[in-house]
Amino acid sequence: MNRLAQTALLFLLGATLLHAGTTDLYLRYVKEGLRPLVLLAGAALITTAAATLWYDRRSTPAHDHHHREPRISWLLTLPVLALILVAPPALGSYSAAHTGTALTKPFGFPALPTGEAPLRLAVADYAGRAIYDDGRSLHDRTLKITGFVTLDRAGAPYLVRMGLNCCAADAQPVKIALTGNIPPVLRPDTWLEITGTYTPRRMKDPVNNGPIPYLEVTGSRPVPTPHDPYDETWNT
């Protein structure tokens, strides 16, 4: 690979990152808060490519323009092709079914809005309050929670959101087991808006024995995949 080819690849990779950062594509790789860094990285690569080309043009005639870089440099094409040709879907039911719940005890439980019916909660918020606060703030409240469906090996349904600490590589699920008025047919990866109430019933995740609360379902409806499919409470 010569210097001109390297410069072209740097420019192409930078342009691809800028494209990802100005669309929703970056959400398939990193959490929403890292968007400025994706854009900054793209701009830095384009600037580097331009500076390299400028330096190469201004170098003396004695400079060896035909100098060849190691062939391993062609590996730079892999991330470019991956970003251009492959837009992976958000992690879904397969990952959730094979990964134990990542529910951890929160530092505290902020007061919930009063008078809001039904009360909209994130999956992780409901699960944390149900397990670590024994549902004290959830009693006598009608709740609305959105997530995607996954089934365990026995066919038991869960409502799940995947959370990111940084990027898709470290995504982990938080699960809510469903009981009550469950739809008769549930397909994995279907996004549902569940209406229900708190129940003290709980179980152990068959993957890692982590705690999973139940939700008493009173109603449900399919919804489109959200703009950011990863749990909003983890993306702050």
Protein Blocks (a to p, Z undefined) as FASTA:
>chain_A
ZZklmmmmmmmmmmmmmmmmmmmklmmmmcfklmmmmmmmmmmmmmmmmmmmmmmmmpcf
klcfkbccdfklmmmmmmmmmmmmpccddddfklmmmpccfbdcdfbdcdddehiacddd
dfklmmmmmmmnnommmgopacdddddddddfkopacddddddfkbmmlgccdddddehj
ddfbdcehiacdddddddfbdcddfklopacdddddfbdcdddddfblcdfklmZZ
